[in-house]
Amino acid sequence: MVEATVMKNNIKIYRAMYELTQEQLAEKIGVSRQTVLAIESNKYLPSLGLAFKIADLFKKKVEDIFIYQKEEENENQ
Amino acid sequence: MNQKKYRQIRIAIIVFMALILSIAISIDSYLLAITSIITGIMFTVIVKSRAKIRVDEREIAIREKAANLTYAIFAPTIGIGSALLILIPVTNDAFYLEALGTVLAYLSLFLIALYAISYSFLNKKYGGSNSDEK
C-alpha cells in the first residue's frame, strides 16, 4: 500500500469572500497573476512563506486554506 | 508599464535590432552591427528598469527546472558527440573533426566542472554538509 498525498486549497472561495480578483490577490501577496491561477488550480504548490502570506491575508490558519489529503492507493492497481 | 507591454517593447527592440543587423551584414559594416547590438542592449536595460517586472517563486522554480533539464540534455549530448568525433577515423576530407571533438570534450568537461562547483557552493550555502549528524 502506498500513501499518495494530494494538496488542495480554498483560495478561490476566500478570494470570492473578500471580493478580490486574481490580479488584486497577486498584487497583495507579491506574485504574478499566473502564479495565483496555478496555485488555485493545484498546478503549483506555493512555498511555506507564500502559504503563510495567503493565510495571513485572509486572516485564517494555513490549514484552513490549504488542505492536505491522504489518498490510499494500492500498489498492485 | 506592465509585463505585457514590457514583452511587446522587448519584441519590438529585437525586431529592430535584427533589421539593423541584417542591413549591417549586407553592407559589410561591423561598426553598424556593433552599434545596433549595444543600442539594443541599452534600450532593453532602460525598459526593464522602468517596468514593474515581478519575478516570483513559481517563475524561479520554472527556471530551476528548465536549467536542470537543459544540463541533463546538453551535457550527455555534447559528451557523446565529442567522443564520436574523436573516435571517427581521421581522413583527409575530415581532418578537422578530431580537433572539433577535442574542443567539445573540453567544453563538456568545463560544463560538468562548473555544475559540480556551483552545486557544492549552493549545497554549503543552504546548510548541506557531508559530516555525520551529532
Backbone of each chain as ProteinMPNN parsed JSONL, in Angstrom:
{"seq_chain_A": "MVEATVMKNNIKIYRAMYELTQEQLAEKIGVSRQTVLAIESNKYLPSLGLAFKIADLFKKKVEDIFIYQKEEENENQ", "coords_chain_A": {"N_chain_A": [[0.836, -1.206, 0.0], [0.553, 2.149, -0.883], [0.864, 5.45, 0.207], [-0.585, 8.096, -1.192], [-0.39, 11.6, -1.557], [-2.427, 14.47, -1.656], [-2.715, 17.862, -2.372], [-4.938, 20.357, -1.733], [-6.744, 23.45, -2.115], [-8.476, 26.333, -0.725], [-8.499, 28.795, -1.879], [-9.866, 30.113, -3.94], [-12.46, 30.289, -2.947], [-12.131, 31.871, -0.624], [-11.123, 34.111, -1.842], [-13.304, 34.954, -3.283], [-14.984, 35.547, -1.17], [-13.709, 37.72, -0.041], [-13.944, 39.406, -2.115], [-11.958, 39.684, -4.149], [-9.974, 39.998, -7.057], [-7.997, 37.805, -9.132], [-5.756, 39.184, -9.947], [-5.664, 41.278, -8.098], [-5.258, 39.869, -5.718], [-2.806, 38.723, -6.325], [-1.239, 41.006, -6.452], [-1.327, 41.811, -3.785], [0.008, 39.76, -2.428], [2.388, 39.734, -3.649], [3.095, 38.319, -6.009], [2.871, 36.975, -9.393], [-0.089, 37.125, -11.532], [-0.44, 34.771, -12.886], [0.744, 32.953, -11.205], [-1.01, 32.898, -9.021], [-3.227, 31.84, -10.325], [-2.165, 29.329, -11.026], [-1.748, 28.221, -8.485], [-4.353, 28.127, -7.488], [-5.519, 26.301, -9.235], [-4.269, 24.024, -8.467], [-1.856, 23.397, -9.705], [0.564, 24.285, -9.037], [2.509, 24.188, -6.14], [2.638, 26.361, -3.47], [5.387, 28.042, -1.737], [6.286, 27.665, 1.749], [6.432, 30.14, 2.968], [4.92, 31.786, 1.242], [2.468, 30.527, 1.449], [1.818, 31.057, 4.122], [1.638, 33.79, 3.921], [-0.629, 34.102, 2.296], [-2.552, 32.935, 3.944], [-2.434, 34.664, 6.086], [-3.351, 36.995, 4.919], [-6.037, 36.397, 4.481], [-6.783, 36.159, 7.048], [-6.739, 33.678, 8.341], [-5.896, 30.281, 9.387], [-3.115, 28.426, 8.07], [-3.783, 25.788, 7.517], [-6.486, 26.007, 7.134], [-6.766, 27.118, 4.696], [-5.129, 25.636, 2.968], [-5.468, 22.31, 2.14], [-4.466, 19.211, 3.181], [-4.493, 16.154, 1.857], [-4.748, 12.659, 2.294], [-4.429, 9.978, 0.178], [-5.255, 6.685, -0.171], [-3.641, 4.291, -2.0], [-3.528, 1.38, -3.884], [-0.696, -0.515, -4.553], [-0.661, -2.528, -6.404], [-2.639, -1.971, -8.189]], "CA_chain_A": [[0.0, 0.0, 0.0], [1.294, 3.407, -0.961], [0.034, 6.603, 0.562], [-0.398, 9.254, -2.065], [-0.932, 12.802, -0.927], [-2.957, 15.489, -2.563], [-2.863, 19.161, -1.736], [-5.988, 21.184, -2.328], [-6.843, 24.726, -1.407], [-9.756, 27.066, -0.79], [-8.188, 30.2, -2.205], [-10.924, 30.661, -4.795], [-13.609, 30.598, -2.075], [-11.773, 33.033, 0.214], [-10.969, 35.265, -2.747], [-14.677, 35.41, -3.569], [-15.498, 36.138, 0.077], [-13.068, 39.031, 0.127], [-14.176, 40.112, -3.386], [-10.666, 40.011, -4.754], [-9.675, 39.339, -8.335], [-6.683, 37.138, -9.085], [-4.751, 40.238, -10.092], [-5.57, 42.002, -6.811], [-4.624, 38.971, -4.75], [-1.401, 38.62, -6.727], [-0.617, 42.279, -6.053], [-1.222, 41.852, -2.322], [0.982, 38.79, -1.909], [3.669, 39.966, -4.336], [3.415, 37.348, -7.069], [2.164, 37.292, -10.641], [-1.447, 36.577, -11.625], [-0.293, 33.386, -13.347], [1.062, 32.122, -10.029], [-2.271, 32.728, -8.283], [-4.016, 30.911, -11.131], [-1.55, 27.995, -10.911], [-1.995, 27.716, -7.126], [-5.796, 27.838, -7.4], [-5.847, 25.079, -9.986], [-3.412, 22.952, -7.909], [-0.765, 23.041, -10.612], [1.81, 24.7, -8.38], [2.42, 24.263, -4.676], [3.412, 27.536, -3.028], [6.348, 27.83, -0.654], [5.7, 27.84, 3.082], [6.315, 31.581, 3.191], [3.795, 32.306, 0.459], [1.248, 29.94, 2.033], [1.538, 31.845, 5.333], [1.239, 35.13, 3.466], [-2.018, 33.997, 1.827], [-3.38, 32.674, 5.131], [-2.427, 35.9, 6.867], [-4.193, 37.952, 4.199], [-7.431, 36.024, 4.709], [-6.93, 36.05, 8.499], [-7.044, 32.266, 8.634], [-4.717, 29.434, 9.565], [-2.675, 27.831, 6.802], [-4.538, 24.536, 7.27], [-7.851, 26.325, 6.678], [-6.673, 27.472, 3.275], [-4.542, 24.504, 2.232], [-5.933, 21.032, 2.694], [-3.557, 18.111, 2.902], [-5.302, 14.923, 1.849], [-4.031, 11.407, 2.049], [-5.236, 9.051, -0.608], [-4.632, 5.364, -0.14], [-3.605, 3.691, -3.332], [-2.938, 0.057, -3.882], [0.437, -0.588, -5.489], [-0.93, -3.51, -7.469], [-3.613, -1.463, -9.164]], "C_chain_A": [[0.87, 1.254, 0.0], [0.349, 4.549, -0.638], [0.342, 7.773, -0.354], [-1.023, 10.465, -1.382], [-1.36, 13.812, -1.978], [-3.128, 16.782, -1.778], [-3.945, 19.951, -2.472], [-6.04, 22.508, -1.571], [-8.184, 25.413, -1.638], [-9.555, 28.53, -1.188], [-9.315, 30.858, -2.999], [-12.126, 31.108, -3.942], [-13.319, 31.858, -1.251], [-11.608, 34.295, -0.626], [-12.34, 35.846, -3.076], [-15.279, 36.093, -2.344], [-14.955, 37.55, 0.286], [-13.217, 39.918, -1.121], [-12.882, 40.61, -4.023], [-10.541, 39.304, -6.101], [-8.312, 38.653, -8.19], [-5.562, 38.164, -9.131], [-4.546, 40.98, -8.766], [-4.891, 41.155, -5.745], [-3.122, 38.849, -5.029], [-0.619, 39.855, -6.283], [-0.354, 42.299, -4.549], [-0.158, 40.897, -1.774], [2.317, 38.826, -2.668], [4.077, 38.882, -5.311], [2.668, 37.747, -8.339], [0.773, 36.641, -10.644], [-1.405, 35.105, -12.047], [-0.009, 32.439, -12.178], [-0.193, 31.859, -9.208], [-3.147, 31.703, -9.008], [-3.491, 29.476, -10.988], [-1.798, 27.386, -9.528], [-3.46, 27.298, -7.0], [-6.167, 26.538, -8.112], [-4.955, 23.9, -9.599], [-2.31, 22.485, -8.859], [0.592, 23.416, -10.017], [1.586, 24.787, -6.874], [3.25, 25.441, -4.195], [4.399, 27.176, -1.931], [5.63, 28.076, 0.669], [5.46, 29.331, 3.379], [5.107, 32.175, 2.492], [2.465, 31.781, 1.01], [0.839, 30.715, 3.296], [1.051, 33.25, 4.975], [-0.237, 35.132, 3.051], [-2.958, 33.814, 3.023], [-3.521, 33.933, 5.974], [-3.348, 36.952, 6.243], [-5.676, 37.671, 4.454], [-7.753, 35.84, 6.204], [-7.378, 34.64, 8.915], [-5.751, 31.521, 8.902], [-4.376, 28.805, 8.218], [-3.504, 26.585, 6.474], [-6.0, 24.777, 6.888], [-7.866, 26.612, 5.173], [-6.186, 26.259, 2.462], [-4.917, 23.194, 2.911], [-5.016, 19.903, 2.21], [-4.344, 16.815, 2.993], [-4.425, 13.712, 1.576], [-4.958, 10.482, 1.268], [-4.533, 7.7, -0.608], [-4.778, 4.705, -1.496], [-2.968, 2.323, -3.243], [-1.848, -0.007, -4.94], [0.146, -1.509, -6.679], [-1.867, -2.98, -8.544], [-2.944, -0.633, -10.232]], "O_chain_A": [[1.802, 1.383, 0.794], [-0.781, 4.618, -1.121], [1.42, 8.363, -0.282], [-2.053, 10.359, -0.717], [-0.736, 13.97, -3.027], [-3.628, 16.779, -0.653], [-3.861, 20.176, -3.679], [-5.439, 22.648, -0.506], [-8.911, 25.125, -2.589], [-10.372, 29.389, -0.855], [-9.669, 32.012, -2.758], [-12.722, 32.157, -4.185], [-14.133, 32.778, -1.183], [-11.914, 35.4, -0.179], [-12.516, 37.063, -3.14], [-15.992, 37.089, -2.463], [-15.668, 38.448, 0.735], [-12.689, 41.028, -1.175], [-12.74, 41.78, -4.378], [-10.954, 38.155, -6.255], [-7.577, 38.903, -7.234], [-4.55, 38.031, -8.444], [-3.418, 41.27, -8.366], [-4.065, 41.642, -4.973], [-2.293, 38.869, -4.119], [0.51, 39.755, -5.803], [0.701, 42.744, -4.096], [0.495, 41.196, -0.775], [3.24, 38.066, -2.375], [5.258, 38.558, -5.433], [1.929, 38.731, -8.356], [0.499, 35.73, -9.862], [-2.232, 34.301, -11.616], [-0.454, 31.292, -12.16], [-0.42, 30.739, -8.752], [-3.73, 30.816, -8.385], [-4.268, 28.531, -10.848], [-2.03, 26.183, -9.409], [-3.762, 26.232, -6.464], [-7.017, 25.778, -7.648], [-4.891, 22.9, -10.314], [-1.886, 21.33, -8.819], [1.632, 22.919, -10.449], [0.613, 25.376, -6.402], [4.444, 25.513, -4.483], [4.269, 26.141, -1.278], [4.525, 28.618, 0.708], [4.442, 29.718, 3.953], [4.363, 32.967, 3.072], [1.465, 32.499, 1.034], [-0.342, 30.992, 3.506], [0.177, 33.814, 5.633], [-0.993, 36.037, 3.404], [-4.011, 34.447, 3.107], [-4.593, 34.226, 6.505], [-4.031, 37.697, 6.947], [-6.47, 38.596, 4.622], [-8.852, 35.421, 6.568], [-8.279, 34.469, 9.736], [-4.658, 32.042, 8.681], [-5.232, 28.669, 7.344], [-3.876, 26.353, 5.324], [-6.674, 23.878, 6.385], [-8.86, 26.373, 4.487], [-6.751, 25.914, 1.424], [-4.702, 23.011, 4.109], [-4.828, 19.684, 1.013], [-4.803, 16.426, 4.067], [-3.506, 13.74, 0.757], [-6.104, 10.244, 1.649], [-3.369, 7.588, -0.994], [-5.871, 4.583, -2.05], [-1.951, 2.156, -2.571], [-2.054, 0.398, -6.084], [0.633, -1.3, -7.79], [-1.884, -3.48, -9.669], [-3.615, -0.129, -11.132]]}, "seq_chain_B": "MNQKKYRQIRIAIIVFMALILSIAISIDSYLLAITSIITGIMFTVIVKSRAKIRVDEREIAIREKAANLTYAIFAPTIGIGSALLILIPVTNDAFYLEALGTVLAYLSLFLIALYAISYSFLNKKYGGSNSDEK", "coords_chain_B": {"N_chain_B": [[4.19, 50.515, -16.433], [3.264, 47.393, -17.553], [3.765, 43.769, -17.464], [2.983, 42.698, -19.936], [3.145, 44.827, -21.744], [5.83, 45.332, -21.512], [6.915, 43.019, -22.638], [6.021, 43.333, -25.29], [7.4, 45.642, -26.055], [9.995, 44.699, -25.814], [10.065, 42.737, -27.801], [9.732, 44.369, -30.026], [12.135, 45.811, -29.92], [13.961, 43.748, -30.375], [13.24, 42.944, -32.972], [13.822, 45.278, -34.366], [16.581, 45.42, -33.91], [17.412, 43.099, -35.237], [16.762, 43.771, -37.831], [18.442, 45.996, -38.326], [20.874, 44.688, -37.982], [20.847, 42.845, -40.086], [20.967, 44.591, -42.236], [23.443, 45.727, -41.708], [25.106, 43.511, -42.06], [24.66, 42.987, -44.752], [25.808, 45.224, -45.956], [28.355, 44.993, -45.135], [29.238, 46.221, -42.72], [30.819, 46.436, -39.814], [30.841, 48.186, -37.724], [28.276, 49.333, -37.657], [26.799, 47.054, -37.008], [27.787, 46.376, -34.432], [27.125, 48.732, -33.086], [24.331, 48.653, -33.277], [23.748, 46.388, -31.714], [24.728, 47.146, -29.185], [23.127, 49.412, -28.724], [20.593, 48.198, -28.704], [20.825, 46.533, -26.429], [21.149, 48.498, -24.486], [18.686, 49.87, -24.63], [16.967, 47.789, -23.871], [17.769, 47.371, -21.226], [17.083, 49.843, -20.095], [14.279, 49.892, -20.5], [13.561, 47.646, -19.002], [14.279, 48.46, -16.442], [12.4, 50.388, -15.974], [10.03, 49.055, -16.1], [7.621, 47.248, -14.161], [8.576, 44.484, -13.265], [7.679, 41.433, -12.103], [9.282, 38.929, -10.518], [8.479, 35.999, -9.474], [8.203, 33.239, -7.067], [7.273, 30.979, -8.427], [8.112, 31.35, -11.023], [10.84, 31.299, -10.608], [11.126, 28.65, -9.8], [10.417, 27.409, -12.171], [12.492, 28.253, -13.807], [14.63, 26.969, -12.536], [13.995, 24.27, -13.001], [14.037, 24.235, -15.783], [16.718, 24.863, -16.269], [17.942, 22.643, -15.145], [16.953, 20.609, -16.77], [18.0, 21.405, -19.212], [20.743, 21.11, -18.703], [20.795, 18.356, -18.218], [20.202, 17.369, -20.729], [22.002, 18.633, -22.489], [24.695, 18.145, -21.559], [25.222, 15.217, -21.707], [24.752, 14.923, -24.463], [26.629, 16.57, -25.764], [28.929, 15.427, -24.746], [28.878, 12.717, -25.664], [28.768, 13.239, -28.374], [31.241, 14.557, -28.805], [32.986, 12.455, -28.177], [32.396, 10.648, -30.198], [33.235, 12.129, -32.405], [35.978, 12.245, -31.919], [36.654, 9.565, -32.042], [36.058, 8.836, -34.624], [37.584, 7.646, -37.584], [40.394, 9.384, -38.828], [40.364, 11.155, -41.778], [41.515, 12.514, -44.88], [39.629, 14.26, -45.818], [38.135, 14.987, -43.632], [39.736, 16.089, -41.544], [39.595, 17.95, -39.576], [37.722, 17.151, -37.751], [38.511, 15.691, -35.47], [39.842, 17.603, -33.977], [37.731, 19.325, -33.493], [36.135, 17.636, -31.981], [37.778, 17.358, -29.727], [37.753, 19.954, -28.713], [35.025, 20.174, -28.092], [34.865, 18.162, -26.18], [36.435, 19.198, -24.085], [34.83, 21.367, -23.539], [32.495, 20.137, -22.601], [33.547, 18.979, -20.31], [34.219, 21.262, -18.893], [31.678, 22.299, -18.458], [30.553, 20.303, -16.814], [32.279, 20.48, -14.636], [31.777, 23.08, -13.8], [29.113, 22.855, -13.043], [29.389, 21.048, -10.913], [30.94, 22.56, -9.127], [29.268, 24.785, -8.633], [27.099, 23.443, -7.557], [28.2, 22.342, -5.247], [28.89, 24.692, -3.859], [26.345, 25.899, -3.508], [25.107, 23.917, -2.049], [26.533, 24.004, 0.336], [25.886, 26.588, 1.096], [23.156, 26.44, 1.603], [23.021, 24.913, 3.872], [23.745, 22.207, 3.681], [25.835, 19.399, 4.426], [28.598, 17.091, 4.524], [29.303, 15.895, 6.822], [28.813, 13.661, 9.632], [25.766, 13.284, 11.5], [25.492, 14.83, 14.656]], "CA_chain_B": [[4.331, 49.557, -17.519], [3.075, 46.035, -17.057], [4.571, 42.703, -18.076], [2.584, 42.516, -21.335], [3.711, 45.934, -22.514], [7.281, 45.135, -21.5], [7.201, 41.972, -23.634], [5.804, 43.91, -26.628], [8.521, 46.56, -26.341], [11.2, 43.877, -25.98], [9.981, 42.115, -29.139], [9.97, 45.456, -30.992], [13.58, 46.099, -29.892], [14.646, 42.61, -31.013], [12.962, 43.017, -34.414], [14.589, 46.426, -34.856], [17.994, 45.017, -33.877], [17.614, 42.106, -36.303], [16.691, 44.521, -39.09], [19.689, 46.766, -38.464], [21.972, 43.721, -38.126], [20.821, 42.294, -41.453], [21.464, 45.662, -43.12], [24.883, 45.85, -41.447], [25.779, 42.363, -42.688], [24.585, 43.122, -46.218], [26.74, 46.265, -46.441], [29.672, 44.68, -44.532], [29.62, 47.263, -41.764], [30.936, 45.907, -38.451], [30.534, 49.282, -36.799], [26.812, 49.425, -37.569], [26.334, 45.852, -36.3], [28.129, 46.513, -33.004], [26.319, 49.843, -32.56], [22.935, 48.214, -33.113], [23.679, 45.451, -30.57], [24.894, 47.927, -27.947], [21.913, 50.227, -28.558], [19.515, 47.28, -28.323], [21.026, 46.132, -25.025], [20.889, 49.679, -23.644], [17.225, 50.086, -24.613], [16.357, 46.706, -23.085], [18.068, 47.641, -19.805], [16.274, 51.014, -19.688], [12.862, 49.475, -20.441], [13.414, 46.701, -17.882], [14.369, 49.19, -15.175], [11.153, 51.165, -15.794], [8.875, 48.141, -16.0], [7.47, 46.566, -12.866], [8.633, 43.061, -13.572], [7.601, 40.61, -10.896], [9.841, 37.583, -10.652], [8.023, 35.321, -8.264], [8.8, 31.934, -6.768], [6.898, 29.997, -9.445], [8.993, 31.571, -12.165], [12.171, 30.824, -10.202], [11.047, 27.184, -9.843], [10.421, 27.014, -13.59], [13.865, 28.471, -14.285], [15.461, 25.898, -11.977], [13.704, 23.019, -13.711], [14.494, 24.395, -17.17], [18.18, 24.784, -16.236], [18.259, 21.249, -14.851], [16.629, 19.832, -17.976], [18.984, 21.806, -20.233], [22.012, 20.454, -18.336], [20.625, 16.903, -18.384], [20.194, 17.046, -22.166], [23.172, 19.179, -23.188], [25.964, 17.523, -21.143], [25.469, 13.923, -22.365], [24.769, 15.064, -25.928], [27.921, 17.126, -26.199], [29.95, 14.442, -24.345], [28.839, 11.59, -26.612], [29.109, 13.821, -29.68], [32.688, 14.789, -28.88], [33.639, 11.141, -28.191], [32.227, 10.104, -31.556], [34.085, 12.901, -33.324], [37.379, 11.865, -31.693], [36.843, 8.16, -32.428], [35.907, 8.65, -36.079], [38.912, 7.598, -38.22], [40.761, 10.635, -39.493], [40.619, 11.08, -43.228], [41.978, 13.801, -45.411], [38.483, 15.155, -46.017], [37.563, 15.457, -42.36], [40.844, 16.139, -40.587], [39.269, 18.905, -38.508], [36.706, 16.584, -36.846], [39.138, 15.298, -34.197], [40.077, 18.854, -33.252], [36.41, 19.792, -33.057], [35.751, 16.721, -30.899], [38.578, 17.692, -28.541], [37.214, 21.219, -28.183], [33.717, 19.867, -27.484], [35.115, 17.352, -24.969], [36.848, 20.146, -23.037], [33.648, 22.183, -23.236], [31.6, 19.341, -21.748], [34.217, 18.86, -19.008], [34.072, 22.562, -18.235], [30.274, 22.382, -18.043], [30.358, 19.395, -15.669], [33.031, 21.052, -13.512], [31.035, 24.27, -13.361], [27.913, 22.353, -12.342], [29.827, 20.453, -9.644], [31.377, 23.647, -8.239], [28.092, 25.568, -8.208], [26.286, 22.559, -6.688], [28.895, 22.258, -3.95], [28.757, 26.007, -3.235], [24.954, 26.104, -3.083], [24.826, 22.916, -1.01], [27.082, 24.545, 1.591], [25.134, 27.808, 1.426], [21.837, 26.09, 2.137], [23.102, 24.08, 5.074], [24.114, 20.817, 3.462], [27.224, 19.052, 4.735], [28.835, 15.647, 4.45], [29.659, 15.386, 8.153], [27.759, 12.87, 10.275], [24.908, 14.009, 12.451], [25.995, 14.7, 16.039]], "C_chain_B": [[4.186, 48.134, -16.977], [3.901, 45.028, -17.871], [4.282, 42.559, -19.579], [3.219, 43.585, -22.226], [5.231, 45.78, -22.619], [7.691, 44.111, -22.561], [7.076, 42.52, -25.045], [6.974, 44.812, -27.014], [9.798, 45.763, -26.596], [11.222, 43.221, -27.363], [10.278, 43.156, -30.222], [11.466, 45.774, -31.071], [14.348, 44.995, -30.62], [14.462, 42.648, -32.535], [13.792, 44.135, -35.053], [16.081, 46.08, -34.94], [18.315, 44.058, -35.018], [17.641, 42.791, -37.67], [18.0, 45.269, -39.35], [20.878, 45.83, -38.693], [22.026, 43.158, -39.541], [21.32, 43.32, -42.465], [22.985, 45.778, -42.986], [25.663, 44.719, -42.111], [25.798, 42.521, -44.213], [25.535, 44.193, -46.753], [28.143, 46.117, -45.832], [30.151, 45.755, -43.554], [29.612, 46.703, -40.334], [30.514, 46.95, -37.422], [29.032, 49.41, -36.566], [26.241, 48.242, -36.765], [26.573, 45.973, -34.798], [27.282, 47.601, -32.357], [24.872, 49.405, -32.315], [22.779, 47.27, -31.915], [23.752, 46.216, -29.253], [23.645, 48.765, -27.666], [20.737, 49.367, -28.096], [19.607, 46.862, -26.864], [20.687, 47.287, -24.087], [19.389, 49.945, -23.511], [16.531, 49.047, -23.742], [16.558, 46.947, -21.586], [17.201, 48.783, -19.285], [14.807, 50.618, -19.512], [12.626, 48.568, -19.238], [13.438, 47.422, -16.533], [13.087, 49.987, -14.901], [9.931, 50.274, -15.602], [8.831, 47.503, -14.613], [7.418, 45.061, -13.137], [8.68, 42.265, -12.271], [8.186, 39.234, -11.171], [9.464, 36.841, -9.383], [8.579, 33.909, -8.171], [8.454, 30.864, -7.799], [7.829, 30.115, -10.649], [10.408, 31.081, -11.857], [12.21, 29.289, -10.265], [11.09, 26.678, -11.277], [11.834, 27.151, -14.165], [14.786, 27.354, -13.814], [15.264, 24.594, -12.748], [14.198, 23.071, -15.155], [16.015, 24.258, -17.251], [18.629, 23.339, -16.02], [18.061, 20.37, -16.085], [17.65, 20.123, -19.084], [20.311, 21.106, -19.98], [21.923, 18.958, -18.62], [20.629, 16.493, -19.854], [21.527, 17.419, -22.818], [24.472, 18.429, -22.847], [26.187, 16.147, -21.786], [25.567, 14.025, -23.885], [26.137, 15.521, -26.417], [29.056, 16.149, -25.863], [30.019, 13.301, -25.344], [29.251, 12.065, -28.015], [30.605, 14.013, -29.842], [33.448, 13.465, -28.936], [33.559, 10.525, -29.591], [33.144, 10.817, -32.55], [35.553, 12.519, -33.175], [37.637, 10.446, -32.229], [36.707, 7.897, -33.927], [37.297, 8.639, -36.723], [39.193, 8.872, -39.029], [41.021, 10.385, -40.988], [41.066, 12.457, -43.699], [40.845, 14.808, -45.559], [37.978, 15.761, -44.714], [38.615, 15.491, -41.258], [40.536, 17.028, -39.383], [38.315, 18.314, -37.47], [37.287, 16.212, -35.479], [39.386, 16.537, -33.32], [38.775, 19.41, -32.69], [35.91, 18.952, -31.878], [36.485, 17.034, -29.611], [38.05, 18.961, -27.882], [35.885, 20.961, -27.468], [33.878, 19.054, -26.204], [35.528, 18.253, -23.81], [35.66, 21.01, -22.586], [32.692, 21.425, -22.307], [32.208, 19.147, -20.361], [34.079, 20.14, -18.199], [32.661, 22.718, -17.679], [30.026, 21.533, -16.796], [31.069, 19.951, -14.428], [32.3, 22.25, -12.918], [29.791, 23.873, -12.563], [28.305, 21.828, -10.964], [30.213, 21.537, -8.645], [30.165, 24.425, -7.721], [27.189, 24.74, -7.293], [26.889, 22.513, -5.288], [28.727, 23.566, -3.164], [27.341, 26.214, -2.676], [24.551, 25.125, -1.983], [25.329, 23.409, 0.342], [26.271, 25.752, 2.06], [23.803, 27.487, 2.085], [21.898, 24.985, 3.187], [23.454, 22.636, 4.888], [25.557, 20.567, 3.849], [27.367, 17.54, 4.72], [29.121, 15.038, 5.817], [28.47, 14.641, 8.765], [26.984, 13.709, 11.278], [25.412, 13.778, 13.866], [24.825, 14.77, 17.006]], "O_chain_B": [[4.9, 47.731, -16.059], [4.615, 45.379, -18.81], [5.186, 42.335, -20.383], [3.75, 43.297, -23.299], [5.833, 46.056, -23.657], [8.67, 44.3, -23.282], [7.905, 42.224, -25.905], [7.473, 44.762, -28.138], [10.585, 46.103, -27.479], [12.266, 43.158, -28.013], [10.973, 42.877, -31.198], [12.001, 45.981, -32.16], [15.271, 45.272, -31.386], [15.407, 42.415, -33.29], [14.38, 43.966, -36.121], [16.751, 46.407, -35.92], [19.346, 44.181, -35.68], [18.434, 42.439, -38.544], [18.582, 45.189, -40.432], [21.772, 46.127, -39.486], [23.1, 43.01, -40.124], [22.006, 42.976, -43.428], [23.712, 45.905, -43.971], [26.745, 44.937, -42.657], [26.797, 42.235, -44.873], [26.016, 44.083, -47.88], [28.998, 46.989, -45.987], [31.319, 46.145, -43.563], [28.556, 46.52, -39.727], [29.914, 46.634, -36.395], [28.576, 49.575, -35.435], [25.328, 48.407, -35.955], [25.68, 45.708, -33.993], [26.784, 47.44, -31.243], [24.271, 49.737, -31.294], [21.789, 47.348, -31.187], [22.967, 45.984, -28.334], [23.166, 48.828, -26.534], [19.98, 49.761, -27.208], [18.605, 46.838, -26.148], [20.043, 47.108, -23.054], [18.89, 50.211, -22.418], [15.627, 49.37, -22.972], [15.643, 46.755, -20.785], [16.655, 48.711, -18.185], [14.175, 50.961, -18.514], [11.622, 48.699, -18.539], [12.72, 47.052, -15.604], [12.732, 50.229, -13.747], [8.929, 50.688, -15.017], [9.861, 47.258, -13.985], [6.345, 44.463, -13.223], [9.594, 42.41, -11.459], [7.643, 38.468, -11.966], [10.076, 37.043, -8.334], [9.31, 33.442, -9.044], [9.24, 29.944, -8.027], [8.27, 29.115, -11.216], [11.087, 30.524, -12.72], [13.191, 28.703, -10.721], [11.711, 25.656, -11.57], [12.308, 26.288, -14.904], [15.613, 26.852, -14.574], [16.225, 23.908, -13.099], [14.71, 22.085, -15.683], [16.543, 23.628, -18.167], [19.584, 22.877, -16.644], [18.885, 19.51, -16.399], [18.099, 19.221, -19.791], [20.932, 20.576, -20.901], [22.843, 18.364, -19.184], [21.025, 15.374, -20.179], [22.103, 16.647, -23.584], [25.258, 18.114, -23.74], [27.25, 15.923, -22.364], [26.351, 13.319, -24.519], [26.719, 14.951, -27.34], [30.032, 16.052, -26.607], [31.1, 12.956, -25.82], [29.981, 11.381, -28.733], [31.175, 13.678, -30.881], [34.441, 13.352, -29.655], [34.53, 9.959, -30.093], [33.747, 10.189, -33.42], [36.292, 12.469, -34.158], [38.695, 10.166, -32.792], [37.173, 6.878, -34.438], [38.107, 9.522, -36.445], [38.356, 9.356, -39.791], [41.801, 9.513, -41.371], [40.985, 13.437, -42.959], [41.041, 16.019, -45.449], [37.468, 16.881, -44.683], [38.392, 14.975, -40.163], [41.131, 16.882, -38.316], [38.117, 18.911, -36.412], [36.633, 16.395, -34.453], [39.173, 16.519, -32.108], [38.725, 19.9, -31.561], [35.344, 19.473, -30.917], [35.901, 16.987, -28.528], [37.916, 19.037, -26.66], [35.654, 21.471, -26.371], [33.118, 19.233, -25.252], [35.038, 18.099, -22.691], [35.518, 21.333, -21.407], [32.154, 21.99, -21.355], [31.495, 19.148, -19.358], [33.853, 20.112, -16.989], [32.475, 23.208, -16.565], [29.379, 21.975, -15.847], [30.537, 19.901, -13.319], [32.217, 22.41, -11.7], [29.468, 24.482, -11.543], [27.642, 22.12, -9.969], [29.864, 21.458, -7.467], [30.05, 24.69, -6.524], [26.586, 25.274, -6.362], [26.186, 22.63, -4.284], [28.459, 23.549, -1.963], [27.163, 26.641, -1.536], [23.759, 25.456, -1.101], [24.655, 23.26, 1.361], [26.005, 25.918, 3.25], [23.375, 28.176, 3.012], [20.947, 24.224, 3.364], [23.464, 21.886, 5.864], [26.416, 21.421, 3.628], [26.393, 16.805, 4.881], [29.176, 13.817, 5.96], [27.309, 14.928, 8.475], [27.48, 14.697, 11.82], [25.725, 12.646, 14.235], [25.019, 14.682, 18.218]]}, "name": "protein", "num_of_chains": 2, "seq": "MVEATVMKNNIKIYRAMYELTQEQLAEKIGVSRQTVLAIESNKYLPSLGLAFKIADLFKKKVEDIFIYQKEEENENQMNQKKYRQIRIAIIVFMALILSIAISIDSYLLAITSIITGIMFTVIVKSRAKIRVDEREIAIREKAANLTYAIFAPTIGIGSALLILIPVTNDAFYLEALGTVLAYLSLFLIALYAISYSFLNKKYGGSNSDEK"}
